[in-house]
Amino acid sequence: MKNIILPRRESLVQRVLWGLTISVTLLATASMMLLLYVHQGTPEFQQLATWIAIAALIAGLAAGIFVARSIVRSIQPSLTELSQVAEEISTGNLSVRSSIARYDELGEFAEVFNRMAAQLEAKTAKLEARDIQFSLQSFDQVLVNTTDLTKLIKTSLEKVCQLTNAQLGSLYLWESSNAFPEGNRLVLVAEWGYKTSHLMQEIAMGDGLIGQAAQLGEAVIWEGDQLNGQPLVYRTPAGDLLPQSLSAWPLMLKKNVIGVLFLGSLAKLSPQSRNLLRSIDRRLATAISNAQSVQTIARQREELTTVFEQLADGILLSDPAGRILKINSAGRAMLGVPNPESGNGAKTSPLVAKSMEDVIEQFDIRHPNGEPLEMSELVIFRAMSTGEVVEDLVVLRHPNDSEVILSTKAAPLVGMEAELIGSVMILRDVTDERYRDKVMQETNRIMIDQQRRMSILQRLTNLINQQLQDLNVLLESVVEATCDAIAWAELCVLVLYDPKSDRLVFSATNGLPEGFPKDAAYTLDQQNLIMQVFQQGIPIEIKAGEAYLVEELPVKSALCVPIESSRSGRLGVLAIAHSQLERASSREDITLLASFGVQAAIAIGNAQLINQIEAQNAQLIEATQLKSQFLANMSHELRTPMNAIIGFSQVLLRQRRDVLSENQADMVERILRNGKNLLELINDILDLSKIEAGRMEPHPEFFNLDELIHHTCESLQPLASNKSLAFVFENQIGKCTVYHDPMRIKQVITNLVSNAIKFTDRGEVRVELKYGTKYSDRDSNLENDKLEKSKLPEEPAIANGEIQGLGQGLDGQNSALPSSDSLIVAVHDTGIGIEPEFQRTIFEQFRQVDQSSTRRHGGTGLGLAITEQLVLMMGGTISLESSVGQGSIFTVEIPNRYGQ
């Protein structure tokens, strides 16, 4: 190890002593020289002594001055530095130290001074730490004194302001809310020393001093020039004072902002206050978070307790020994446990500590089947012994003999280490449910029985409806259904009143003894059950004892009901009985048998009515046939003289030998015109009678439909010309060949066109021929078409090769229908139109829109009725579209071949 050469220590005292020694020596020398000058007295010597004394004096003075100045220049900077350090220490800055590096007494003094400052700083730090510790202890005491969040916040803010000498303070907590469009915010919860503006009640993250502290997660302190322009003041009786320090301290917990503490002071924050606040913020954040958690837990516990008490089911907690630890209101009511309140209304401990054995002793507990229930069989003990969920039904019989049926379900409770700590049991009063189940079962049984009876009644009704025409079979069906519906019925009789003989006659029976006449008849003056029911019209029930339905027919049980209805009246009696069984009937049997009686009365009345209707229908059919035959004969008889009248009238008008006068010609024309009208009426009546009698037979043949319509329109052209109407025939399909009765088709077209002209005063009448859609599915009926074609007679050839076969037009062109198997003939007019309520009735016989005797348009009302019948006979349809004042469209759609 090398020897360390330390600098040689210089002594400031030695330097002073050496300077003083030299100065004193020189001054002493000067003094000696002056003494010698005085004693010697020689001028030379005196002069020399004087100069030597002066020189010594000057040298001594110079040496003193030099030593003094050198000493002062050496110690002055050090003393200045020491003075500055002492001043800093006096201001409270105990960390300042002297930097003097001297190896003399002044250097040693500086070292001692630094050691003293360090010791003072250490002791001061200990005192400050002790003060901070005392402050923290007092603050912790505030934090632990309460768990109420509001009280904690207010008291802690007040304590912080006192410990830091702050005159203003407020506390903001971080809250989440959907009411803020910008997101979560800091909300003011407490204030101290001033009233916060409403604008500062809520602060967003990063907004102002408080928002910046929350966003940065570290304290923000404004002092000095940073406070310029801020409006916050501290109000005192002497006036408003401006704070000298504003600071915001974030309350952080696990890097999450809980809130922000804001402080304002009239003096700058001391380092001790800053250190204290750095220690306080985490404590306060933890206390607030804990208080919030406690508040949340208390609220949830209160909610759970409320739910626990308000549950309709009983909830019971027990320890492993079966003692009841806690039970809700419903459970207390079920088990007779007293409410957790003392006599003066004060709440008692929630721990009941009542064993299940004490509870069971109050009741007679049994299984649903009535067997006694042992203690070990309770679900609460079975669940703890098996470690599984157990449920069962028990019956609690109270001392007053009232019973309660409980559905019990229990589950074991285990701890963190799988140890058994108790059990939980759910109790549900199912007495009403069980009663409802019994009622439902009984109701279901009744409903099933009613359904069975309704089924029997329905079957009886169906049988009655099927046998309405045969009264004997109908009565037998009623008796058979009655025996099937009522099982105990040994015999059943249906007795009807015969007004001709004034007797009650056995009309249908089942189960009569052998040898008893099944067609027996009894007068109304005899005394028996059947006679009594028929005369009084009241059902009779025999449950026990011997009675007689009729003479020589004793029974032990019987039910007798009258057969009657409001329409048919009383028709007879329906009775069932048993010769040996007593008390066999029930109320339901009486109701069912009464229903059978009503059904039988309705059925018998309907059967009698149907027989009457059938007889009347036969008479009407015969009358209709006679009417049709009469009309046909009369029409035929009238046509012969009418044709003669028409012929003679035409001869008179055409003869040129004896010219008729104007009056004679006019009268003959009237005779001819009226004769034609009368002949037309006779023809219509004849056609109608043929159609009704089924004697109208079509005579189909091949012809060109377009030519038929064209010729028909030409023959009706004068009628349209007389009324100045435009008369148009539109052929949209060209030439086409059909297989139909041309005379009937012409009759249909003539009726429709003449009607259109008759009811049209201006405008036009248009006839259209076009393809239809009704029979357009040709592919699906291709085979049928071929079969029908094979059945059609061969078409005769027409001269000049105009029609050579089916589908050939008169000009040799193919006129088959490639896209449709039906044709439409539509007659349009611009006439008066038909109101909607008359559009269906105009197709009825003798029906016209204007039925009055002063009607403007004449006619018999048979034209459209005959037209519809002819169209239907040809396999087609006729329809009408009409608007009042705009006109009508009659559309006829027929197949292109008759019989298709």
Buried (B, 14 or more C-beta within 10 A) or exposed (E): EEEEEEEEEEEBEEBBEEBBEBBEBBBEBBBBBBEBBEEEEEEEBBEBBBEBBEBBBEBBBEBBEEBBEEBEEBBEEBBEBBEEBEEBBEEEEBEBBBEBEBBBBBBBBBBEBBEEBEEEBEEEEEEBEEBBEEBBEEBBEBBEEBBBBEEBBBBBBBBBBBBBBBBBBBBBBBBEEEEEEEEBBBBBBBBBBBEBEEEBEBBBBEBBBBBBBBBEEEBBBBBEEEBEEBEBBBEEEEEEEEBBBBBBBBBBBEEEBBBBBBBBBBEEBBEBBBBBBEBBBEBBBBBBBBBBEBBEEEEEEEEEEEEBEEBEBBBBBBBBEBBBBBBBBBBBBBBEBEEBEEEEEEEEEEEBEBBBEEBBEEBBBBEEEEEEBEEEBBBBBBBBEEEEEBBBBBBBEEEEEEEBBBBBBBBBBEEEEEEBEBBBBBBBBBBEEBEEEEEEEEEEEEEEEBEEBEEBBEBBBEBBEEBBEEBEBBBBBBBBBBBEBBEBBBBBBBBBBEEEEEBBBBBBBBBBEEEBEEEBEBEEEBEBBBBBBBEEEEBBBBEEEEBBBBEEBEBBBBBBBBBBBEEBEBBBBBBBBBBEBEEBBEEEBBBBBBBBBBBBBBBBBBBBEBEEEEEEEEEEEEEEEEEBEEBBEBBEEBBEEBEEBBEBBEEBBEEEEEEBEEEEEEBBBEBBEBBBEBBBBBBBBBBBBBBBBEEBEBEBBBBBBBBBBBEBBEEBBEBBEEBEBEBEBEBEBEBBBBBBBBEBBBBBBBBBBBBBBBBBEEBBBBBBBBBBEBBEEEEEBEEEBEEBEEEBEEBEEBEEEBBEEBBBBBEEEEBEBEEBBBBBBBBBBBBBBBEEEBBEEBBEEEBBBEEEEEEEEEBBBBBBBBBBBBBEBBBBBBEBBBEEEEBBBBBBBBBBBBEB
